[in-house]
Structures are given as structure tokens and as C-alpha cells.
């Protein structure tokens, strides 16, 4: 790989990270609006959701400045999203919901664990740490799905719970068979950037 290619890949990675951070911020903002009606009962929790959303969006806008002060700021944003998901689950649990809080807690712990690994590990050790984490997460998906399926059978027998459990087991097995390796195919944002790159190189030629 040439120096130009490496620089190009770094720029692309930075753009994808910024898009991901905006996505996290907007998701948190939408969750804040969703729970505005609960502000009187949970003022601190709802305020925390909005504060986390504003912080993440501001971080995405001023990513370069933030990276100078806080290394691995993307990891910090994932930690915030994980905590917000757990908070949302706690609000719904207090409202008498049963299944959704459990799944939100699972999502929250996934984001929290990813964020902690990204935030605390050094760049040279991150890939190995993330790969190991994905293996643990895959095992957690399967165990969680089995536990909720048994609980569901003994209580409500909700079809949607069985469906989500099936997806979790399939995802867990898929990750385990790949031994925690990432998928090499780029996401939607990556494909868009690839097309833009091809257009630029074509116009130069």
C-alpha cells in the first residue's frame, strides 16, 4: 500500500466515523423526544438523554478538536449510547413493560462494552480486543436468547420474542463461526464513498 492509498483510507475512515457519530447523536435525540412525556417522573434521566445527544452531535461537528483532547472519542460516544439504552429500558420497566426493557438492556451493554474497548485499548491492540469482545458478545446473545425463550414459554409466549431470540441465536452462531472476524464488505456509507472516489479518479483521467 502506497502512502497516498494509506492517507486516502485514513480520510475515508474519518468520514465514516463522523457519519456514525452523527447517527448515534440523532438516535439519542430521537429517544429524548420519545421520552419527553416522562420528564415529570424521570427529569434527571430524560435530561441525561438529551445531554448525551447534544454532546455526541457536538463531538461529531468538532471531531478533530475533540480528538486532540480525548483520544478514542468515538468509544466515549458508544459508552454514552449504551448508558442511554439502559436508562430507556429502566424507564419502560418502571412503566410496567417486560420484554422491551430486557432487549434494550442487552443493546445497552453491547454498546457499553464496545465503547469501553475502543476507549481504553491502544490502537495496536484494538483489533484483537474487539475480535475477542465479539466472541463474548456472540456467546451472550445465545445465552440471553435461550434464557428469554424459556421465560417466554413459561409466561406470555409472545411470538415476537421468539422471533428476536431466533435472530440473536443466528447472529451469535454466525459470529462464532467467523471467530469474531469483521465483515470485509463495506456498509452503505462505504459504498457511496467508493462511488464518489471512482468518479473523482475518472474525472482526473
KOLMIVO-568434 format. One record per residue: residue in one letter; x, y, z of N, C-alpha, C, O in turn. Coordinates in steps of 0.1 Angstrom, whole numbers. Layout:
% residues N
 r   n.u   n.v   n.w  ca.u  ca.v  ca.w   c.u   c.v   c.w   o.u   o.v   o.w
 A     X     Y     Z     X     Y     Z     X     Y     Z     X     Y     Z
...
***
This chain:
% residues 205
 r   n.u   n.v   n.w  ca.u  ca.v  ca.w   c.u   c.v   c.w   o.u   o.v   o.w
 X     8   -12     0     0     0     0     9    13     0    18    14     8
 X     6    22    -9    14    34   -10    10    44     1    -1    42     7
 X    18    54     2    15    65    12     2    72     9    -6    75    17
 X     0    74    -4   -13    80    -9   -25    72    -6   -35    77    -1
 X   -24    59    -8   -35    50    -5   -38    49    10   -50    49    14
 X   -28    49    18   -29    49    32   -36    62    37   -45    62    46
 X   -32    73    32   -38    86    35   -52    87    31   -61    92    38
 X   -55    81    19   -69    80    14   -78    72    23   -89    76    26
 X   -73    60    28   -80    52    37   -83    58    50   -93    56    56
 X   -73    66    55   -75    73    68   -86    83    67   -94    85    76
 X   -86    91    55   -96   101    53  -110    94    53  -120    99    58
 X  -111    83    45  -123    76    44  -128    71    58  -140    72    61
 X  -119    66    66  -123    61    79  -128    72    88  -137    70    95
 X  -121    84    87  -125    96    95  -139   100    91  -148   104    99
 X  -142   100    77  -156   104    73  -166    94    78  -177    98    82
 X  -163    81    77  -173    71    82  -175    72    97  -186    70   101
 X  -165    75   104  -166    76   119  -175    89   122  -183    88   131
 X  -173    99   114  -181   111   116  -196   109   113  -205   113   120
 X  -199   101   102  -212    97    99  -218    89   110  -230    91   114
 X  -211    79   115  -215    71   126  -218    79   138  -228    76   145
 X  -210    88   141  -212    97   153  -225   105   152  -233   106   161
 X  -227   111   140  -239   118   137  -251   109   139  -261   113   145
 X  -250    97   134  -261    87   136  -264    84   150  -276    83   154
 X  -254    82   158  -256    80   173  -263    92   179  -272    90   187
 X  -258   104   176  -264   116   182  -278   118   178  -286   121   187
 X  -282   116   165  -296   117   161  -304   106   167  -316   109   171
 X  -299    94   169  -307    83   176  -310    87   190  -321    85   195
 X  -300    92   197  -302    96   211  -312   108   212  -320   108   221
 X  -311   117   202  -320   128   202  -335   124   200  -344   128   207
 X  -336   114   191  -350   109   189  -355   101   201  -367   102   204
 X  -346    95   208  -350    88   221  -354    98   231  -364    96   239
 X  -347   109   232  -351   120   241  -365   125   239  -372   127   248
 X  -368   128   226  -381   133   222  -392   122   226  -403   125   230
 X  -388   110   224  -397    99   227  -401    98   242  -413    94   245
 X  -392   102   250  -395   101   265  -397   115   271  -397   116   284
 X  -400   125   263  -403   139   269  -415   138   278  -415   145   289
 X  -425   130   275  -437   129   283  -434   124   297  -442   125   306
 X  -423   117   298  -419   111   311  -410   121   320  -405   117   330
 X  -409   133   315  -399   142   322  -403   145   336  -394   146   345
 X  -416   146   339  -420   149   353  -416   138   362  -413   140   374
 X  -417   125   357  -414   114   366  -399   111   366  -394   107   377
 X  -392   113   355  -378   110   354  -370   122   349  -364   121   338
 X  -370   133   356  -364   145   350  -349   143   347  -344   148   337
 X  -342   137   357  -327   136   355  -324   126   344  -315   129   336
 X  -331   115   342  -329   105   332  -331   111   318  -323   109   309
 X  -343   118   317  -346   124   304  -336   135   300  -332   136   289
 X  -332   143   310  -322   154   308  -309   148   304  -302   153   295
 X  -305   136   310  -293   129   306  -293   125   292  -283   126   285
 X  -304   120   287  -306   115   273  -303   127   263  -296   125   254
 X  -310   138   266  -308   150   257  -293   155   258  -288   159   248
 X  -288   155   270  -274   160   272  -264   151   264  -255   156   258
 X  -266   138   265  -258   129   257  -259   131   242  -249   130   235
 X  -271   133   238  -274   136   223  -266   148   219  -259   148   208
 X  -268   159   226  -261   172   223  -246   170   223  -239   175   214
 X  -241   163   233  -226   161   234  -221   153   222  -210   156   216
 X  -228   142   218  -224   134   207  -224   142   194  -215   141   186
 X  -235   149   191  -236   157   179  -225   168   178  -219   170   168
 X  -223   175   190  -213   185   190  -199   178   188  -190   184   181
 X  -197   167   193  -185   159   191  -182   156   176  -171   156   171
 X  -193   152   170  -192   149   155  -189   161   147  -182   161   137
 X  -195   173   151  -192   185   144  -178   190   146  -171   195   137
 X  -172   188   158  -159   193   161  -150   181   164  -143   181   174
 X  -151   170   156  -144   158   158  -129   160   160  -122   154   169
 X  -123   167   151  -108   169   151  -104   176   164   -94   171   170
 X  -111   186   168  -107   193   180  -108   184   192  -100   183   201
 X  -119   176   192  -122   167   204  -112   156   204  -107   152   215
 X  -107   151   193   -97   140   193   -84   145   198   -77   137   204
 X   -81   158   197   -69   163   203   -69   162   218   -59   160   225
 X   -81   164   224   -82   164   238   -86   151   244   -81   147   255
 X   -95   143   237   -99   130   242   -96   120   231  -103   120   220
 X   -87   111   233   -84   101   223   -95    90   223  -101    88   234
 X   -98    85   212  -109    75   210  -122    80   215  -130    74   222
 X  -125    92   210  -138    99   214  -150    91   209  -161    91   216
 X  -148    83   198  -159    75   193  -163    65   203  -175    62   205
 X  -153    59   210  -156    50   221  -164    56   232  -173    49   237
 X  -161    68   235  -169    75   246  -183    77   241  -192    76   249
 X  -186    80   228  -199    82   223  -207    68   224  -219    68   227
 X  -200    57   221  -207    44   222  -210    41   237  -221    35   240
 X  -202    45   246  -205    43   261  -217    51   264  -226    46   271
 X  -218    64   260  -230    72   262  -243    66   257  -253    65   263
 X  -242    60   244  -253    54   238  -257    42   246  -269    39   248
 X  -247    34   251  -251    22   259  -258    26   272  -268    19   275
 X  -253    36   279  -260    40   291  -274    45   288  -283    43   296
 X  -275    53   277  -289    58   274  -298    46   271  -310    47   275
 X  -294    36   264  -303    25   261  -307    18   274  -319    14   276
 X  -298    17   284  -301    11   297  -311    19   304  -320    15   311
 X  -309    33   304  -318    42   310  -332    41   304  -342    41   312
 X  -333    40   291  -346    39   284  -353    26   289  -365    26   291
 X  -345    15   290  -350     3   294  -356     4   308  -366    -2   312
 X  -348    11   317  -353    13   331  -366    21   332  -374    18   340
 X  -367    31   323  -379    39   323  -391    30   319  -402    31   325
 X  -389    22   308  -400    13   304  -403     3   314  -415    -1   315
 X  -393    -2   321  -396   -12   332  -404    -6   343  -413   -13   348
 X  -402     6   346  -410    13   356  -424    15   352  -433    15   360
 X  -426    16   338  -439    18   333  -447     5   332  -458     4   327
 X  -441    -6   336  -447   -19   335  -444   -28   323  -450   -39   322
 X  -436   -23   314  -432   -31   303  -423   -43   308  -415   -41   318
 X  -423   -54   300  -415   -65   305  -403   -69   295  -392   -69   299
 X  -407   -71   282  -397   -76   273  -388   -66   267  -376   -68   266
 X  -394   -54   263  -386   -44   257  -374   -39   266  -363   -37   261
 X  -376   -37   279  -365   -33   287  -354   -43   287  -342   -39   288
 X  -357   -56   287  -346   -66   286  -338   -65   274  -326   -65   275
 X  -344   -63   262  -337   -62   250  -329   -49   249  -318   -49   243
 X  -335   -38   254  -328   -25   255  -316   -26   264  -305   -21   261
 X  -317   -34   275  -306   -36   284  -295   -43   276  -283   -40   278
 X  -298   -53   269  -288   -61   261  -281   -52   251  -269   -52   250
 X  -289   -44   243  -283   -35   234  -274   -25   241  -263   -22   236
 X  -279   -20   253  -271   -11   260  -257   -16   264  -247   -10   263
 X  -257   -29   269  -245   -35   274  -236   -38   262  -223   -38   263
 X  -241   -41   250  -233   -43   238  -226   -30   235  -214   -30   233
 X  -233   -19   234  -227    -6   231  -217    -2   241  -206     3   238
 X  -221    -5   254  -212    -1   265  -199    -9   264  -188    -3   266
 X  -199   -21   261  -187   -30   261  -179   -25   249  -166   -25   250
 X  -185   -23   237  -178   -18   225  -171    -5   228  -159    -3   225
 X  -178     4   235  -173    17   238  -161    16   247  -151    23   246
 X  -162     8   257  -151     7   267  -139     1   261  -128     6   264
 X  -140    -9   252  -129   -15   245  -122    -4   236  -110    -3   236
 X  -130     3   228  -125    13   219  -118    25   227  -108    30   223
 X  -124    28   238  -119    40   246  -107    36   254   -98    45   256
 X  -106    24   259   -95    20   268   -83    13   262   -72    13   267
 X   -85     7   250   -74     0   244   -66     9   234   -71    18   228
 X   -53     6   233   -45    13   224   -47     8   209   -53    -3   207
 X   -43    16   200   -46    14   186   -41     0   181   -47    -7   174
 X   -29    -3   186   -22   -15   181   -28   -28   187   -27   -39   181
 X   -36   -26   198   -42   -38   204   -57   -39   202   -64   -48   206
 X   -63   -28   195   -77   -27   194   -84   -38   186   -94   -43   190
 X   -78   -42   175   -84   -52   166   -85   -65   173   -96   -72   173
 X   -75   -69   180   -75   -82   188   -85   -81   199   -93   -91   201
 X   -86   -70   206   -95   -68   217  -110   -68   212  -118   -74   219
 X  -112   -62   201  -126   -61   196  -130   -75   190  -142   -79   192
 X  -121   -82   185  -124   -96   180  -127  -105   192  -137  -113   191
 X  -120  -104   202  -123  -112   214  -136  -108   220  -144  -116   224
 X  -139   -95   220  -152   -90   226  -163   -95   218  -174   -99   223
 X  -162   -95   204  -173  -100   196  -176  -115   199  -188  -119   198
 X  -166  -123   202  -168  -137   206  -176  -137   219  -186  -145   220
 X  -173  -129   229  -180  -129   241  -195  -124   239  -204  -130   245
 X  -196  -114   231  -209  -109   228  -218  -120   221  -230  -121   224
 X  -212  -127   212  -219  -138   205  -224  -148   215  -236  -153   214
 X  -216  -152   224  -220  -162   234  -231  -156   243  -240  -163   247
 X  -230  -143   246  -240  -136   254  -254  -136   247  -264  -137   253
 X  -253  -134   233  -266  -134   225  -273  -147   227  -285  -148   229
 X  -265  -158   225  -271  -171   225  -277  -174   239  -288  -180   240
 X  -269  -171   250  -274  -174   263  -286  -165   267  -296  -170   273
 X  -286  -153   263  -297  -144   265  -309  -149   258  -320  -149   264
 X  -308  -153   245  -319  -158   237  -325  -170   244  -337  -172   244
 X  -317  -179   248  -321  -192   254  -329  -189   267  -340  -194   270
 X  -324  -179   275  -330  -176   288  -344  -169   286  -353  -173   292
 X  -344  -160   277  -357  -153   274  -367  -162   268  -379  -160   270
 X  -362  -171   259  -372  -181   253  -378  -190   263  -390  -192   262
 X  -370  -195   273  -376  -203   284  -385  -195   292  -396  -200   295
 X  -382  -183   296  -390  -174   304  -403  -171   296  -414  -171   302
 X  -402  -168   283  -414  -166   275  -423  -178   274  -435  -176   274
 X  -417  -189   273  -425  -202   272  -433  -204   285  -444  -209   286
 X  -427  -200   296  -433  -202   310  -443  -191   313  -451  -192   323
 X  -444  -180   305  -452  -169   308  -461  -165   296  -472  -171   295
 X  -457  -155   288  -466  -149   278  -467  -157   265  -477  -156   258
 X  -456  -163   261  -455  -170   248  -457  -160   237  -465  -162   227
 X  -450  -149   237  -451  -138   227  -443  -143   215  -431  -146   216
 X  -450  -143   203  -443  -147   191  -431  -138   187  -421  -143   182
 X  -432  -125   189  -422  -116   186  -409  -119   194  -398  -117   189
 X  -411  -123   206  -399  -126   215  -392  -138   209  -379  -138   208
 X  -399  -148   205  -393  -160   199  -385  -156   186  -374  -161   183
 X  -392  -147   178  -385  -142   166  -372  -135   169  -362  -138   162
 X  -372  -126   178  -360  -118   181  -349  -128   187  -337  -127   184
 X  -354  -138   195  -344  -148   201  -338  -156   190  -326  -159   190
 X  -346  -159   180  -340  -167   168  -330  -159   161  -320  -164   157
 X  -332  -146   159  -323  -137   152  -310  -136   160  -299  -137   155
 X  -311  -135   174  -300  -134   182  -291  -146   182  -279  -145   181
 X  -298  -158   182  -290  -171   181  -283  -172   168  -271  -176   167
 X  -290  -168   157  -284  -168   143  -272  -159   143  -261  -163   137
 X  -273  -147   148  -262  -138   148  -250  -143   156  -239  -142   152
 X  -254  -148   168  -243  -154   177  -236  -165   170  -223  -165   171
 X  -243  -174   164  -236  -185   157  -228  -181   146  -216  -186   144
 X  -233  -171   138  -225  -165   127  -212  -159   131  -202  -162   125
 X  -213  -152   142  -200  -145   147  -191  -156   152  -179  -155   150
 X  -196  -166   159  -187  -176   164  -180  -184   153  -169  -188   154
 X  -188  -187   143  -182  -194   131  -171  -186   124  -162  -192   119
 X  -172  -173   125  -162  -165   119  -151  -161   129  -141  -155   125
 X  -152  -166   141  -143  -164   152  -140  -150   154  -129  -145   157
 X  -151  -142   154  -151  -128   157  -145  -119   147  -143  -107   149
 X  -143  -124   134  -137  -115   124  -147  -106   119  -159  -109   118
 X  -143   -94   115  -152   -84   109  -156   -88    95  -149   -96    88
 X  -167   -83    90  -171   -85    76  -163   -75    68  -161   -64    71
 X  -158   -80    57  -149   -72    48  -157   -63    39  -152   -52    34
 X  -170   -66    36  -178   -58    27  -181   -45    34  -185   -45    45
 X  -180   -33    27  -183   -20    33  -198   -19    34  -206   -25    27
 X  -202   -10    44  -216    -7    45  -220     3    35  -213     6    25
 X  -232     8    36  -238    17    27  -230    30    25  -227    34    14
 X  -225    35    36  -217    47    36  -204    45    28  -199    53    20
 X  -198    33    30  -186    29    24  -188    28     9  -179    32     1
 X  -199    22     4  -202    21   -10  -204    35   -17  -199    37   -28
 X  -211    44   -10  -213    57   -15  -199    64   -17  -197    70   -27
 X  -190    63    -7  -177    69    -8  -169    63   -19  -162    70   -26
 X  -170    50   -21  -163    43   -32  -167    48   -45  -159    51   -54
 X  -181    51   -47  -185    56   -60  -180    70   -62  -177    74   -73
 X  -180    78   -51  -175    92   -53  -160    92   -56  -156   100   -65
 X  -153    82   -50  -139    81   -53  -136    78   -68  -128    83   -75
 X  -145    68   -73  -143    64   -87  -146    75   -97  -140    77  -107
 X  -156    84   -93  -160    95  -101  -148   105  -102  -145   111  -112
 X  -142   107   -90  -131   117   -89  -119   112   -98  -113   120  -105
 X  -116    99   -96  -104    94  -104  -107    94  -119   -98    96  -127
 X  -120    91  -122  -124    91  -136  -123   105  -142  -119   107  -154
 X  -127   115  -134  -127   129  -140  -112   134  -141  -109   142  -150
 X  -103   129  -133   -89   133  -134   -83   127  -146   -74   133  -152
 X   -87   115  -149   -81   108  -161   -86   115  -174   -82   110  -184
***
